Amino acid sequence: MNKSSLPDYKTNDPRGWCGDAKRGAALGRVAIDDAGRDFAGKLVLRRVHLDAGGYDGNGTYFGDGEPLYWFADADGMIDRMLRAKDRAEAKRKILAIHPKARFYR
């Protein structure tokens, strides 16, 4: 699969508080997980860097805590966030939900 067909973090980006950018920053993102436990496709897994105030590069607020990770599939059936101490722990948490999933490098 070429890089242009991989999921993009901005695809499911909320547009401000309750969908209205004039009302301030969105609080987190809507989790999409319509694939079920039998999902056997590949997932993109990326760490989302947050600024000192807990905002991602899109201006969405997540607060502070453990590192934030985003994972998604190319078909839009999965697009979720999770907190984990590192990439290996993030993979373990995802595989607890989708045991047959694989990951792009």
N, C-alpha and C positions, 0 to 999 in steps of 0.2 A: 504494500500500500504506500502510495507516495505521501509526502508530508502535507500536501494541500488537502488531502481527503481525511486527515485526522481531525478529531473533534477540536474545537477551539473554546478556550475558557470563556470567551466573551459571548458565546452563543446563548447561554442561559443567564446572562448578566441581568440582574434586576435593575430597573430604571428609577431609582430613588425610592423614598419611603412610600410603601403601598403602591408602587408603580408610577409615582409622580415625582419626577426629578426636582420640581420646584419645592417639594416638601422636605428636602434633605436626603441624607444617605439612606440607602437600603440597609436593613438589618439582616445579614446573612443571605442565603439563596434558597430557592425552592429545590427540594430534592426530587429528582426524577429517578425512579427505579421500577420500570415496567417489564423487566426481563425475567425476573424470578430466579430461583436457585439453580435452574438448569442452564442458565446462560453459560455458553462455552466459547464465547468470542474473546477478542482481545480488548484490553482497556488501556487507555492512556492514564498514567499516574504522574502527577506533577505536584511539587511543593508550591504553595501559594505564599509568596512573601508578603508580610504585613508591615506597615510602617509603625512607628513608635506609638501611634494612637490606636492601632488595631484595624486599620483600613487596608484593603487590597489595592492594587494599581487601578482598579475600576472605580474606586470610591465607595465600595461596599464595606460596611462595618462588621467585623467578626470578633472584636475584643482581643484580649491577650490570653495566653495559656500555651499549651503544647503547640508545636508546629502544625500548620494547617495544610491538608492535602486535598487535591481535587482529582476525581477519577471519572472517566466517561468512555462510552463506546462510540463508534463511528455512526451508528444508526439513530442516535438520540434516545435510545431506550434507557440508558443509564447516564446520569449526570449528577454527581453527589460530592459532598465534602465530608471530611473527617479529620479528627485530631489524632496525632500519633507522635511518639518521640523521635521516630526516624522512618525512612522509606520501608525498611524491612518490617517494622511493626504495622505500617499502613497496609502493606501487602497481606499480612496475616489477618488483619481485620476485614479486609475486602474478601479474602478467600473464605472467611467464616460465613459471609453472606452469599457469595458466588463461588463455590468450591471448584468449579470447572474453568474459571476464568484464567486467561493468560494476559501477559502485559507486554506492551511495546517497550523497547529499551529507552 
